[in-house]
């Protein structure tokens, strides 16, 4: 499956479309990033995107709607690539619902493609009825709640002054009972920050008031913003998962950090999205890679799963050349090497 001429012609102008990436929870997912700077209601210690540039609760057109719509339309011209997607994910280098045209963007995606739409949100704006109405257009909503205690919330998520935890929890509860789609709540634990018995008990109490299709427990799996944001081990995460499972045995509880991404290491050249022996493909790959790494650090194996380049070792050679050129950087996290912008 080679890169076709339509995509090559437009690959250099994409500022809001990135991927597809192989997501642990959403399969092969195309990202739609509504910002270029990190604009958010939180400045989480574990964030893989980096520090929040604009800490706010204000909704505004932080990037022109017309630019985002044009990129969506351009990508969807390539139906061969669209057919490969499992989801289109509306996200942001921050909180996507802060974009004033958030609802219009989801509506345009629903009109343009039949692929299911997921939204990744930190959940802090769901007390806003307008946001809830706009969010209802999505097929899957993945909100977050990392602490149900004010002190823990401030430590791990470092919210803007305009964010009230009680309102956040009430908004999540109300939305969960009004929304017809699927809700997968993510909770991220950092060692010594929000993993105490008191923290877990408060989260369980809040979560049990929500209508959720899944709970997805996570920890600091990628290089975090703050070095003191440390991951829990699998045994500790499993013990917490059992507590949530006991509350509702019929509701799935996932351990995201220990769940492998969908993997396809096939060497079948028909599955390669880029022929790196061709200069046009090589340049297009570099552009897509850099856009992806702006939003999440990745290992060589992650990148190979996304682009089907013939194996992690081959990918490492390409990545190290980009590191030497100063296009990207790399750092160790745990036992893995991550490449980032």
C-alpha positions in Angstrom: 0.0 0.0 0.0 2.2 2.8 -1.3 1.7 6.5 -0.5 -0.3 8.0 -3.4 0.2 11.3 -5.1 -2.8 13.0 -3.5 -1.3 12.5 -0.1 2.2 13.5 -1.1 0.9 16.8 -2.6 -0.5 17.8 0.8 1.7 16.2 3.4 3.7 19.3 4.0 0.8 21.5 5.0 -0.7 19.3 7.8 -0.7 21.1 11.1 -3.7 19.5 12.8 -3.9 16.0 11.3 -1.4 13.5 12.6 -0.8 9.7 12.5 -2.5 7.3 12.2 -1.0 6.0 15.4 -1.5 2.5 16.8 -3.4 3.2 20.0 -3.6 0.7 22.9 -7.3 1.4 23.2 -8.5 2.8 19.8 -6.6 0.6 17.4 -5.4 2.5 14.3 -6.4 6.0 15.1 -6.0 9.2 13.1 -5.5 12.3 15.3 -7.1 15.7 14.9 -5.3 18.2 17.0 -7.3 21.4 17.5 -4.3 23.4 18.7 -0.6 23.9 17.9 0.3 25.3 21.4 -0.6 23.5 24.6 -3.7 25.2 25.8 -5.3 23.5 28.7 -7.2 23.7 32.0 -4.5 21.5 33.6 -0.7 21.3 33.7 -0.4 17.6 34.7 2.9 16.4 36.1 2.9 13.4 33.8 1.9 15.0 30.6 3.9 13.7 27.6 3.2 16.8 25.5 5.1 19.2 27.8 4.2 22.2 29.9 0.9 24.0 29.4 1.6 27.3 27.6 -1.8 28.8 28.3 -3.6 27.6 31.5 -7.2 28.7 31.1 -10.9 27.7 31.1 -11.7 30.2 28.3 -13.2 28.8 25.1 -12.0 30.5 21.9 -11.1 29.8 18.3 -7.4 29.0 19.1 -6.9 27.7 15.6 -9.0 28.7 12.6 -11.9 26.3 12.0 -11.4 26.6 8.2 -7.8 25.4 8.5 -8.8 22.3 10.5 -11.7 21.6 8.1 -9.5 21.9 5.1 -7.0 19.4 6.5 -9.8 16.9 7.3 -11.1 17.2 3.8 -7.6 16.8 2.3 -6.9 13.7 4.3 -10.3 12.1 3.4 -9.5 12.5 -0.3 -7.2 9.5 0.2 -9.9 6.8 0.8 -7.3 4.1 0.8 -5.8 5.5 4.0 -9.2 6.3 5.5 -10.2 2.7 5.0 -7.3 1.6 7.2 -8.6 3.6 10.2 -10.4 2.2 13.3 -11.1 5.6 14.8 -10.7 9.3 14.2 -9.7 10.8 17.5 -10.4 14.5 18.3 -7.7 15.6 20.7 -5.4 18.5 21.3 -2.0 19.6 22.6 -4.2 20.4 25.7 -7.9 20.2 26.2 -9.9 20.0 22.9 -13.2 21.3 24.3 -11.6 24.7 24.8 -11.8 25.2 21.1 -14.9 27.3 20.4 -15.7 25.3 17.3 -15.2 21.9 18.9 -18.8 20.9 18.1 -18.6 22.1 14.5 -15.4 20.1 14.0 -17.0 16.8 15.2 -20.1 17.5 13.1 -17.9 18.0 10.0 -16.1 14.7 10.7 -19.4 12.9 11.0 -20.5 14.4 7.7 -17.2 13.6 6.0 -16.5 10.1 7.1 -18.3 7.0 8.4 -15.4 6.2 10.8 -16.3 6.4 14.5 -15.2 9.5 16.3 -13.5 9.4 19.7 -12.8 12.4 21.9 -9.9 12.5 24.5 -10.8 15.0 27.2 -9.6 15.7 30.7 -13.2 16.1 31.7 -12.9 19.5 33.3 -15.3 21.2 31.0 -18.2 18.8 31.3 -20.0 21.0 33.8 -20.6 23.2 30.8 -23.9 22.3 29.1 -22.8 23.5 25.7 -19.7 21.4 25.8 -21.9 18.3 26.8 -24.2 18.9 23.8 -21.3 19.2 21.5 -19.6 16.1 23.0 -22.8 14.1 22.4 -22.0 14.0 18.7 -19.0 11.7 19.4 -19.2 7.9 19.4 -16.8 7.3 22.2 -15.7 9.8 24.9 -12.5 9.1 26.9 -12.5 11.5 29.9 -10.0 11.5 32.7 -10.2 11.7 36.5 -6.9 11.3 38.3 -8.0 12.3 41.8 -11.3 12.8 43.7 -9.6 14.6 46.6 -8.7 18.4 46.3 -5.1 18.0 47.5 -4.4 15.0 45.2 -6.0 16.8 42.3 -3.8 19.8 42.8 -0.7 17.7 43.1 -1.1 15.5 40.0 -3.1 17.7 37.6 -2.2 21.2 38.8 -5.4 22.9 37.6 -6.1 26.4 36.5 -7.7 28.5 39.3 -11.0 28.4 37.4 -11.3 24.6 37.7 -13.4 23.3 40.7 -13.0 19.6 41.4 -16.5 19.2 42.8 -18.0 20.7 39.6 -15.7 18.4 37.5 -16.9 15.3 39.2 -20.6 16.4 39.1 -20.2 17.2 35.4 -18.8 13.8 34.7 -21.6 12.1 36.6 -24.3 14.1 34.9 -22.8 13.7 31.4 -22.4 9.9 31.9 -26.1 9.4 32.6 -27.2 11.7 29.7 -24.8 10.6 26.9 -25.9 7.7 24.6 -22.4 6.7 23.4 -19.6 4.8 25.1 -17.6 6.3 28.0 -14.2 4.9 28.9 -12.9 6.7 32.0 -9.1 6.9 32.3 -7.4 7.2 35.7 -3.6 7.7 35.7 -1.7 6.9 38.9 1.7 8.3 39.8 3.7 6.7 42.6 3.4 8.5 45.9 1.1 11.1 44.4 -2.4 9.7 44.0 -2.0 6.0 44.8 -2.7 5.9 48.5 -5.6 3.9 49.9 -7.5 7.2 50.7 -7.0 8.3 47.1 -8.2 5.1 45.6 -11.3 4.9 47.9 -12.3 8.5 47.0 -12.0 7.6 43.3 -14.0 4.5 43.7 -16.8 6.4 45.4 -16.9 9.0 42.6 -16.7 6.5 39.8 -19.5 4.4 41.3 -21.9 7.3 40.7 -21.1 7.3 37.0 -22.4 5.2 34.1 -19.2 3.9 32.5 -18.6 1.3 29.8 -15.0 0.8 30.9 -12.4 2.0 33.4 -8.9 2.3 32.0 -6.2 2.5 34.6 -2.9 4.0 33.5 0.5 5.0 34.9 3.5 7.0 33.7 4.3 4.9 30.6 6.0 7.6 28.5 8.6 10.3 29.4 6.7 12.8 31.7 6.8 16.5 32.1 8.2 16.2 35.7 10.9 13.8 36.6 9.2 13.1 40.0 6.2 11.6 38.1 7.0 7.9 38.5 5.1 4.9 37.3 3.5 2.2 39.5 4.6 -1.4 38.9 2.2 -3.9 37.4 1.5 -5.6 40.7 0.4 -2.3 42.3 -1.7 -1.4 39.3 -3.3 -4.9 39.3 -4.2 -4.5 43.0 -6.0 -1.2 42.3 -7.7 -2.7 39.3 -9.2 -5.5 41.5 -10.8 -2.9 43.8 -12.6 -1.2 40.9 -13.6 -4.6 39.5 -15.1 -5.7 42.8 -17.3 -2.6 42.7 -18.9 -3.7 39.4 -17.8 -7.2 38.1 -19.6 -6.6 34.8 -17.7 -3.4 34.0 -14.3 -4.0 32.3 -11.2 -2.6 33.9 -8.2 -2.3 31.7 -4.5 -1.8 32.6 -3.5 0.4 29.7 0.2 0.7 30.5 0.7 -3.0 30.3 -1.5 -3.6 27.3 0.4 -4.0 24.0 -0.6 -1.9 21.1 -2.1 -3.6 18.1 1.0 -5.0 16.4 1.7 -6.0 12.9 5.4 -6.7 12.2 4.7 -8.2 8.8 7.4 -7.6 6.2 4.9 -7.8 3.3 5.9 -4.7 1.2 2.3 -4.2 0.2 1.6 -3.1 3.7 4.3 -0.4 3.8 2.9 3.1 3.8 6.2 4.6 2.6 8.8 3.5 0.2 11.8 5.2 1.8 14.0 4.6 -1.3 11.9 7.3 -2.9 12.9 10.8 -1.9 9.3 12.1 -2.0 8.1 9.4 0.4 11.1 9.9 2.6 10.3 13.6 3.0 6.6 12.9 3.5 7.4 10.3 6.2 9.7 12.8 8.0 7.0 15.4 8.1 4.4 13.0 9.4 6.8 11.6 12.0 7.8 15.0 13.4 4.1 16.0 13.6 3.4 12.8 15.6 6.4 13.2 17.9 5.2 16.8 18.7 2.2 15.2 20.4 3.6 12.0 22.0 7.0 10.4 22.5 7.4 7.1 20.7 9.7 4.2 20.7 11.1 2.8 17.4 8.7 -0.1 17.8 5.8 2.3 18.1 6.8 4.1 14.9 7.2 0.9 13.0 3.7 -0.3 14.0 2.3 3.0 12.8 4.2 3.3 9.5 5.1 -0.3 8.7 8.7 0.4 7.8 10.2 -3.1 8.0 11.2 -3.5 11.6 12.3 -1.6 14.7 16.0 -1.9 13.9 15.6 -0.3 10.4 13.5 2.4 12.0 16.2 3.2 14.6 18.7 3.9 11.8 16.3 6.4 10.3 15.5 8.0 13.7 19.1 8.3 14.8 19.9 10.1 11.6 17.1 12.6 12.4 18.5 13.0 15.9 22.0 13.8 14.5 20.4 16.4 12.2 18.7 18.0 15.2 15.2 17.3 13.8 14.1 15.2 16.8 15.6 14.1 20.2 15.7 10.9 22.2 15.7 10.1 25.9 15.5 7.0 28.1 12.4 6.2 30.2 12.4 3.0 32.1 13.9 0.3 29.9 12.9 2.0 26.6 14.3 4.7 24.4 11.7 7.3 23.4 12.0 9.7 20.5 10.4 13.1 20.8 10.3 16.5 19.3 
